[in-house]
Amino acid sequence: MSASEAHIDKVVDQYTDFLNPGLANLMRFGGFGDVEESAEGCILRTVSGAEFLDCLGGYGVFTVGHRHPKVVAAVHRQLDRMPLSSKTFFSEPMADLGERLAGIAPGDICYSFFSNSGTEAVEAALKIARIASGKTRVVCTEGGYHGKSMGALSATGRDVFRQPFLPLIPGFAHVSFDDAAAAEAAMDDDTAAFIVEPIQGEGGIISPSPGYLAALREMCSRKGVLLIFDEVQTGMGRTGAMFASEHWNVLPDIITLAKALGGGVMPIGVTMATPDIWQRAFGKNPLIHTSTFGGSPLACAAGLATIDVIEQEGLLRAAVERGEQLLAGLRGVQANHPDALVAARGMGLMLGVEFAVKDYAEIAINAMARRGVIAAYTLNNPKVIRFEPPLVISKAQVDQAVTAFAESVEESVEMLRGL
């Protein structure tokens, strides 16, 4: 046994003995039985010496790539000054990021509460909606994904994650995504908010019909319901716009961000809202919702640098151009295998390919890994393989991904045909 093989076995055994045995088995089955060691741009390297083109992008985290030098440098500078806030004085990095986010946020959204993850950002959004409205009910969408803490899980729309933890927080109702009539029917006089992803990520990369979000905005305004856009996965350039809701010119009352905001270097979440909502939520008690580590100087430094990179390096345009190239390639593979592939869809570099059965997808993911390309299925729809590479992916790397996918689909089709 080589030194690298012994190293890998040691880490896998640690997962099995001290972390999550089931996850260890799942990772090995999926073709990810190696140990990651380093990464840069779109390339991830493992202990065994293998290189992988990362077309998963940490489920939307690595929008500016792995270890972008400008983000790393910004965090290093802050690390040498003050890694964590004392939480007693004003924090300049947090103030700077709050102002910067207000400058790019849609409409008159300008206030920010910082946390450490998308789930925490959703928890804050739900609490803010309840206290600001004085109401308790929340309407959500089937197939939606908002996290797995108790409040966020109550909003998440897949029973496999919800059922083991029932009863969850009362007052959450789920309706079909992209069904404005169902949304309105579910809203009553005690409805505080409607929470929705502009594009469902874990639901299978599902975009709404053209008038859906506008219809939600109209009915929420008419009924006094707050509209929450969960842009944890779609935000910060992933779809070719800084916020996915910009594609439909619809303004939310509350918005959540996380994943890409930390530049692939630091975890950070943020919940943003309008001045009126903020006053109603925090006006009487500014400490009604707090976070010890939220808005850490390191995370805020990363967030500021990430916005700089997206704007200065033209990554919104890159998401559109490389997304069009990748989607065309995926649709070409679909055309060659119409019985196995149902659809290829998405916006920018948030793309998904739906298989007729999930077995095809599972085999294809494994086959892609053996060809040096990382992808994964969407959490609420295992039939869909997602492609969310860094926006810095090159034309040649997109071609590499399409070739690996085409060969992997061919392999999965042939394997299942022989069973």
C-alpha positions as CSV (number, residue, x, y, z in Angstrom):
1,M,0.0,0.0,0.0
2,S,1.3,3.4,-1.0
3,A,1.6,6.3,1.4
4,S,-1.3,8.1,-0.3
5,E,-3.5,5.0,-0.1
6,A,-2.7,4.7,3.6
7,H,-3.5,8.4,4.1
8,I,-6.9,8.0,2.4
9,D,-7.8,4.9,4.3
10,K,-7.0,6.7,7.6
11,V,-9.3,9.6,6.8
12,V,-12.1,7.3,5.6
13,D,-11.8,5.2,8.7
14,Q,-12.1,8.4,10.8
15,Y,-15.3,9.4,9.0
16,T,-16.6,5.9,9.7
17,D,-15.6,5.8,13.3
18,F,-16.1,9.4,14.4
19,L,-18.3,11.3,12.0
20,N,-20.9,9.6,9.8
21,P,-20.6,6.0,8.7
22,G,-23.5,6.3,6.3
23,L,-22.1,9.4,4.6
24,A,-18.7,7.6,4.3
25,N,-20.4,4.8,2.4
26,L,-22.4,7.2,0.2
27,M,-19.3,9.1,-0.7
28,R,-17.4,6.0,-1.7
29,F,-20.3,4.8,-3.8
30,G,-20.5,8.1,-5.6
31,G,-16.9,7.9,-6.7
32,F,-15.6,10.4,-4.1
33,G,-13.5,8.0,-1.9
34,D,-10.4,10.2,-2.2
35,V,-9.3,13.0,0.2
36,E,-9.3,16.6,-1.0
37,E,-5.9,18.3,-0.4
38,S,-5.8,21.6,-2.3
39,A,-7.8,23.7,-4.8
40,E,-7.4,26.7,-7.1
41,G,-9.8,28.3,-9.6
42,C,-11.9,25.4,-11.0
43,I,-9.5,22.6,-10.1
44,L,-9.5,20.5,-7.0
45,R,-6.6,18.1,-6.2
46,T,-6.6,15.1,-3.9
47,V,-4.1,13.2,-1.7
48,S,-3.8,10.5,-4.4
49,G,-2.5,13.2,-6.9
50,A,-5.7,13.3,-9.0
51,E,-7.1,16.5,-10.4
52,F,-10.8,17.2,-10.8
53,L,-12.7,19.9,-12.7
54,D,-15.2,21.2,-10.1
55,C,-18.6,21.6,-11.8
56,L,-20.4,21.4,-8.5
57,G,-18.7,24.5,-7.0
58,G,-19.6,23.6,-3.4
59,Y,-23.3,23.7,-4.2
60,G,-22.9,27.3,-5.2
61,V,-20.2,28.4,-2.8
62,F,-17.2,28.8,-5.2
63,T,-18.7,31.4,-7.5
64,V,-15.4,33.2,-7.8
65,G,-13.4,30.0,-7.8
66,H,-11.4,28.2,-5.2
67,R,-8.9,30.3,-3.3
68,H,-9.3,33.4,-5.4
69,P,-6.1,35.4,-4.6
70,K,-8.0,38.7,-4.0
71,V,-10.3,37.2,-1.5
72,V,-7.5,35.2,0.2
73,A,-5.4,38.4,0.4
74,A,-8.3,40.4,2.0
75,V,-8.8,37.7,4.6
76,H,-5.1,37.6,5.4
77,R,-4.9,41.3,5.9
78,Q,-7.8,41.2,8.3
79,L,-6.4,38.1,10.1
80,D,-3.3,40.1,10.9
81,R,-5.4,42.8,12.5
82,M,-8.4,41.3,14.2
83,P,-9.8,37.9,13.3
84,L,-12.9,38.0,15.6
85,S,-14.9,41.0,16.8
86,S,-15.0,41.8,20.5
87,K,-18.7,42.4,20.0
88,T,-18.4,45.5,22.2
89,F,-17.2,48.2,19.8
90,F,-18.3,49.1,16.2
91,S,-16.9,46.8,13.6
92,E,-15.7,48.6,10.5
93,P,-15.6,45.5,8.2
94,M,-19.2,44.8,9.0
95,A,-20.2,48.4,8.5
96,D,-18.4,48.5,5.1
97,L,-20.0,45.3,3.9
98,G,-23.5,46.4,5.0
99,E,-23.1,49.6,3.0
100,R,-21.8,47.7,0.0
101,L,-24.7,45.3,0.1
102,A,-27.2,48.1,0.4
103,G,-25.6,49.5,-2.8
104,I,-26.3,46.4,-4.9
105,A,-29.5,45.1,-3.2
106,P,-32.7,45.4,-5.2
107,G,-35.1,48.2,-4.5
108,D,-34.9,50.0,-1.1
109,I,-33.6,47.0,0.8
110,C,-30.7,48.4,2.8
111,Y,-30.4,46.9,6.2
112,S,-28.4,43.7,6.9
113,F,-28.2,41.1,9.7
114,F,-25.1,38.9,9.4
115,S,-25.0,35.2,10.3
116,N,-22.8,32.2,9.3
117,S,-24.9,30.2,6.8
118,G,-27.9,30.2,4.6
119,T,-29.9,28.3,7.1
120,E,-29.2,31.0,9.7
121,A,-30.1,33.7,7.2
122,V,-33.5,32.0,6.6
123,E,-34.1,31.6,10.4
124,A,-33.5,35.4,10.7
125,A,-35.8,36.1,7.8
126,L,-38.7,34.1,9.3
127,K,-38.3,35.7,12.7
128,I,-38.1,39.2,11.2
129,A,-41.2,38.5,9.1
130,R,-43.2,37.4,12.1
131,I,-42.2,40.2,14.4
132,A,-42.5,42.9,11.7
133,S,-46.0,41.7,10.6
134,G,-47.4,40.6,14.0
135,K,-48.6,37.4,12.2
136,T,-47.4,33.8,12.4
137,R,-48.2,31.8,9.3
138,V,-45.7,31.3,6.5
139,V,-46.5,29.9,3.0
140,C,-43.7,28.0,1.3
141,T,-43.3,25.9,-1.9
142,E,-43.2,22.2,-2.4
143,G,-39.7,21.2,-3.5
144,G,-38.2,24.3,-2.0
145,Y,-35.1,24.1,0.1
146,H,-34.3,26.6,2.9
147,G,-32.1,24.6,5.3
148,K,-32.4,22.0,8.0
149,S,-32.6,23.8,11.3
150,M,-36.1,23.7,12.9
151,G,-37.4,26.9,11.4
152,A,-35.8,26.5,8.0
153,L,-36.8,22.9,7.9
154,S,-40.4,23.8,8.6
155,A,-40.2,25.9,5.4
156,T,-38.3,23.3,3.3
157,G,-40.6,21.3,1.0
158,R,-39.5,17.7,1.1
159,D,-41.0,15.2,3.5
160,V,-37.9,12.9,3.6
161,F,-36.1,15.6,5.6
162,R,-39.2,16.8,7.5
163,Q,-40.9,13.6,8.6
164,P,-38.3,12.4,11.1
165,F,-38.5,15.6,13.1
166,L,-42.3,16.1,13.3
167,P,-43.9,18.0,14.8
168,L,-42.0,21.0,13.4
169,I,-42.9,24.6,14.0
170,P,-46.6,25.1,13.4
171,G,-48.0,27.6,10.9
172,F,-46.2,26.6,7.8
173,A,-48.2,25.7,4.6
174,H,-46.7,24.3,1.4
175,V,-48.1,24.9,-2.1
176,S,-46.9,24.0,-5.6
177,F,-44.1,26.1,-7.0
178,D,-45.0,28.3,-9.9
179,D,-48.7,28.1,-9.0
180,A,-49.9,31.7,-8.2
181,A,-53.5,30.7,-7.6
182,A,-52.4,28.1,-5.0
183,A,-50.2,30.6,-3.3
184,E,-53.0,33.1,-3.0
185,A,-55.5,30.5,-1.8
186,A,-53.1,29.6,1.0
187,M,-52.7,33.1,2.3
188,D,-55.1,34.1,5.1
189,D,-55.3,37.0,7.6
190,D,-52.6,35.5,9.8
191,T,-50.1,35.0,7.0
192,A,-46.8,36.8,7.8
193,A,-44.8,35.9,4.7
194,F,-44.4,33.9,1.5
195,I,-40.9,32.5,1.2
196,V,-39.6,31.3,-2.2
197,E,-36.5,30.7,-4.2
198,P,-36.5,32.7,-7.5
199,I,-35.2,29.5,-9.1
200,Q,-35.6,26.3,-7.1
201,G,-32.1,24.8,-6.6
202,E,-32.4,21.6,-4.7
203,G,-35.9,21.1,-6.2
204,G,-34.2,20.4,-9.5
205,I,-33.1,23.7,-11.0
206,I,-36.6,24.9,-11.7
207,S,-37.2,28.3,-13.1
208,P,-40.7,29.9,-12.7
209,S,-42.9,30.9,-15.6
210,P,-42.6,34.6,-16.6
211,G,-45.4,36.1,-14.5
212,Y,-45.1,34.0,-11.4
213,L,-42.9,36.2,-9.2
214,A,-44.7,39.3,-10.3
215,A,-48.0,37.7,-9.3
216,L,-46.6,36.8,-5.9
217,R,-45.4,40.4,-5.5
218,E,-48.9,41.8,-6.4
219,M,-50.8,39.5,-4.1
220,C,-48.4,39.9,-1.2
221,S,-48.7,43.7,-1.4
222,R,-52.5,43.5,-1.7
223,K,-52.8,41.1,1.3
224,G,-50.2,42.7,3.6
225,V,-47.9,39.6,3.3
226,L,-44.1,40.0,3.3
227,L,-42.4,38.5,0.3
228,I,-39.1,36.7,1.1
229,F,-36.7,35.7,-1.7
230,D,-34.3,33.0,-0.6
231,E,-31.3,33.8,-2.8
232,V,-28.8,31.7,-0.8
233,Q,-28.0,29.7,-3.9
234,T,-29.0,32.0,-6.7
235,G,-27.5,35.2,-5.4
236,M,-24.1,36.9,-6.1
237,G,-24.0,36.3,-9.8
238,R,-24.8,32.6,-10.1
239,T,-27.5,33.2,-12.7
240,G,-25.9,36.0,-14.7
241,A,-27.4,38.8,-12.5
242,M,-26.2,39.8,-9.0
243,F,-29.6,38.6,-7.7
244,A,-31.8,36.1,-9.7
245,S,-34.9,38.2,-9.0
246,E,-33.5,40.9,-11.3
247,H,-34.3,38.7,-14.3
248,W,-38.0,39.3,-13.5
249,N,-37.7,42.8,-12.1
250,V,-39.5,41.8,-9.0
251,L,-38.6,43.4,-5.6
252,P,-38.9,41.4,-2.4
253,D,-39.4,42.7,1.1
254,I,-36.7,40.5,2.7
255,I,-33.8,38.7,0.9
256,T,-31.4,36.1,2.1
257,L,-27.8,35.5,0.9
258,A,-25.0,33.1,1.9
259,K,-22.9,30.6,-0.1
260,A,-21.1,32.7,-2.7
261,L,-20.9,35.8,-0.6
262,G,-17.9,34.5,1.3
263,G,-15.9,34.0,-1.9
264,G,-15.2,30.4,-1.2
265,V,-13.0,31.4,1.7
266,M,-15.2,32.2,4.7
267,P,-18.7,31.2,5.7
268,I,-21.2,34.0,5.9
269,G,-25.0,34.5,5.7
270,V,-27.0,37.7,5.5
271,T,-30.6,38.7,5.9
272,M,-31.6,42.0,4.3
273,A,-34.8,44.0,4.4
274,T,-36.3,47.4,3.9
275,P,-36.1,50.3,6.4
276,D,-39.8,49.9,7.4
277,I,-39.5,46.2,8.1
278,W,-36.3,46.8,10.0
279,Q,-37.9,49.4,12.2
280,R,-40.8,47.1,13.0
281,A,-38.5,44.2,13.7
282,F,-35.7,45.8,15.7
283,G,-37.1,49.3,16.6
284,K,-38.2,48.3,20.1
285,N,-35.4,45.9,20.9
286,P,-32.2,46.0,18.8
287,L,-31.0,42.8,20.5
288,I,-34.2,40.8,19.6
289,H,-32.1,38.6,17.3
290,T,-28.3,38.3,17.6
291,S,-25.3,36.1,16.6
292,T,-22.0,35.7,18.4
293,F,-20.0,34.9,15.3
294,G,-22.2,36.5,12.7
295,G,-20.5,39.3,10.7
296,S,-17.0,38.3,11.8
297,P,-14.3,40.6,10.5
298,L,-12.8,37.8,8.4
299,A,-16.1,36.9,6.8
300,C,-16.9,40.5,6.0
301,A,-13.5,41.1,4.5
302,A,-14.1,38.1,2.3
303,G,-17.6,39.4,1.3
304,L,-16.2,42.8,0.3
305,A,-13.5,41.3,-1.8
306,T,-16.0,38.9,-3.4
307,I,-18.2,41.8,-4.6
308,D,-15.1,43.5,-6.0
309,V,-14.1,40.4,-7.9
310,I,-17.6,39.8,-9.4
311,E,-17.8,43.4,-10.5
312,Q,-14.2,44.0,-11.6
313,E,-13.7,40.7,-13.4
314,G,-17.0,40.8,-15.3
315,L,-18.3,37.6,-13.8
316,L,-21.9,38.3,-14.5
317,R,-21.2,38.4,-18.2
318,A,-19.0,35.3,-17.8
319,A,-21.9,33.4,-16.1
320,V,-24.1,34.2,-19.1
321,E,-21.6,33.3,-21.8
322,R,-20.2,30.2,-20.2
323,G,-23.7,29.2,-19.1
324,E,-25.0,29.4,-22.7
325,Q,-22.0,27.3,-23.9
326,L,-22.6,24.7,-21.2
327,L,-26.3,24.5,-21.6
328,A,-25.9,24.0,-25.4
329,G,-23.5,21.2,-24.7
330,L,-25.8,19.5,-22.2
331,R,-28.8,19.8,-24.6
332,G,-26.7,18.2,-27.3
333,V,-26.1,15.2,-25.0
334,Q,-29.8,15.1,-24.2
335,A,-30.7,15.1,-27.9
336,N,-28.5,12.0,-28.3
337,H,-30.2,10.2,-25.4
338,P,-33.9,11.3,-25.4
339,D,-35.0,8.2,-23.5
340,A,-32.5,8.7,-20.7
341,L,-32.5,12.5,-20.4
342,V,-35.8,14.4,-19.9
343,A,-34.5,18.0,-19.9
344,A,-31.5,20.3,-19.6
345,R,-32.4,23.7,-18.1
346,G,-31.3,26.6,-16.0
347,M,-30.0,30.2,-16.1
348,G,-26.4,31.4,-16.2
349,L,-24.2,28.8,-14.5
350,M,-27.0,27.3,-12.4
351,L,-27.9,24.4,-14.7
352,G,-29.5,21.0,-14.3
353,V,-30.0,17.9,-16.4
354,E,-33.0,15.7,-15.5
355,F,-32.8,11.9,-16.1
356,A,-35.8,9.7,-16.7
357,V,-34.8,7.6,-13.6
358,K,-32.4,8.4,-10.7
359,D,-30.3,5.3,-11.4
360,Y,-29.0,6.9,-14.6
361,A,-28.0,10.0,-12.6
362,E,-26.2,8.0,-9.9
363,I,-24.2,6.0,-12.4
364,A,-23.4,9.1,-14.4
365,I,-22.1,11.1,-11.4
366,N,-19.8,8.2,-10.5
367,A,-18.6,7.9,-14.1
368,M,-18.0,11.7,-14.3
369,A,-15.8,11.5,-11.2
370,R,-13.7,8.7,-12.8
371,R,-13.3,11.1,-15.7
372,G,-12.1,13.9,-13.5
373,V,-15.3,16.0,-13.3
374,I,-17.2,16.7,-10.1
375,A,-21.0,17.0,-10.1
376,A,-23.9,16.0,-7.9
377,Y,-27.6,15.5,-7.9
378,T,-30.1,18.1,-6.4
379,L,-31.1,17.3,-2.8
380,N,-34.9,17.4,-3.4
381,N,-34.8,15.7,-6.8
382,P,-32.2,12.9,-7.2
383,K,-33.1,12.6,-10.9
384,V,-31.4,15.9,-11.6
385,I,-27.6,16.4,-11.9
386,R,-26.6,20.0,-11.2
387,F,-23.8,22.0,-12.8
388,E,-22.8,25.0,-10.8
389,P,-19.1,25.5,-11.6
390,P,-17.2,28.7,-10.6
391,L,-18.0,31.6,-12.9
392,V,-14.3,31.7,-13.8
393,I,-14.5,28.5,-15.7
394,S,-12.9,28.7,-19.2
395,K,-14.3,27.7,-22.5
396,A,-12.0,24.7,-22.7
397,Q,-13.1,23.6,-19.3
398,V,-16.7,23.8,-20.3
399,D,-15.9,21.6,-23.3
400,Q,-14.1,19.1,-20.9
401,A,-17.2,19.0,-18.7
402,V,-19.5,18.3,-21.6
403,T,-17.3,15.6,-23.0
404,A,-17.1,13.9,-19.6
405,F,-20.9,14.1,-19.2
406,A,-21.6,12.7,-22.6
407,E,-19.3,9.7,-22.0
408,S,-20.8,9.2,-18.6
409,V,-24.3,9.2,-19.9
410,E,-23.4,6.7,-22.6
411,E,-21.8,4.5,-19.9
412,S,-24.9,4.7,-17.6
413,V,-27.2,3.9,-20.5
414,E,-25.2,0.9,-21.6
415,M,-24.9,-0.4,-18.0
416,L,-28.6,-0.2,-17.3
417,R,-29.4,-1.7,-20.7
418,G,-27.3,-4.7,-19.8
419,L,-29.1,-5.3,-16.5
